């Protein structure tokens, strides 16, 4: 086994890239779901407001 730095090891680069992509995907998914819930809440509140005006 050689004493090469971790950043020069190709397997470590692949593993860290996969970890980064997985975390980024999770953050984007959570953000997208949050935006969707906010949009649905606004639409629901607006539709209730319009029903009471009629």
C-alpha positions as CSV (number, residue, x, y, z in Angstrom):
1,X,0.0,0.0,0.0
2,X,1.4,3.4,-1.0
3,X,1.2,6.6,1.0
4,X,-0.6,8.7,-1.6
5,X,-2.7,11.6,-0.5
6,X,-6.4,11.0,-0.4
7,X,-7.1,13.6,-3.1
8,X,-4.8,11.9,-5.6
9,X,-6.7,8.6,-5.2
10,X,-9.2,8.1,-8.1
11,X,-11.5,6.0,-6.0
12,X,-11.8,8.7,-3.4
13,X,-12.6,11.3,-6.1
14,X,-15.4,9.1,-7.5
15,X,-16.8,8.5,-3.9
16,X,-16.7,12.1,-3.0
17,X,-18.3,13.1,-6.3
18,X,-21.1,10.6,-5.7
19,X,-21.6,11.9,-2.2
20,X,-21.8,15.5,-3.4
21,X,-24.3,14.7,-6.1
22,X,-26.4,12.7,-3.7
23,X,-26.5,15.5,-1.2
24,X,-27.2,18.1,-3.9
25,X,-30.1,16.0,-5.2
26,X,-31.6,15.7,-1.7
27,X,-31.3,19.5,-1.1
28,X,-32.9,20.3,-4.5
29,X,-35.7,17.8,-3.9
30,X,-36.5,19.2,-0.5
31,X,-36.5,22.8,-1.8
32,X,-38.7,21.8,-4.8
33,X,-41.2,20.1,-2.4
34,X,-41.2,23.2,-0.1
35,X,-41.9,25.5,-3.1
36,X,-44.7,23.2,-4.2
37,X,-46.3,23.2,-0.8
38,X,-46.2,27.0,-0.6
39,X,-47.7,27.3,-4.1
40,X,-50.5,24.8,-3.1
41,X,-51.2,26.7,0.1
42,X,-51.5,30.0,-1.8
43,X,-53.8,28.5,-4.4
44,X,-56.0,27.0,-1.7
45,X,-56.2,30.2,0.3
46,X,-57.0,32.2,-2.9
47,X,-59.8,29.7,-3.9
48,X,-61.3,29.9,-0.4
49,X,-61.2,33.7,-0.6
50,X,-63.0,33.6,-4.0
51,X,-65.7,31.3,-2.7
52,X,-66.6,33.6,0.2
53,X,-66.8,36.6,-2.1
54,X,-69.5,35.1,-4.3
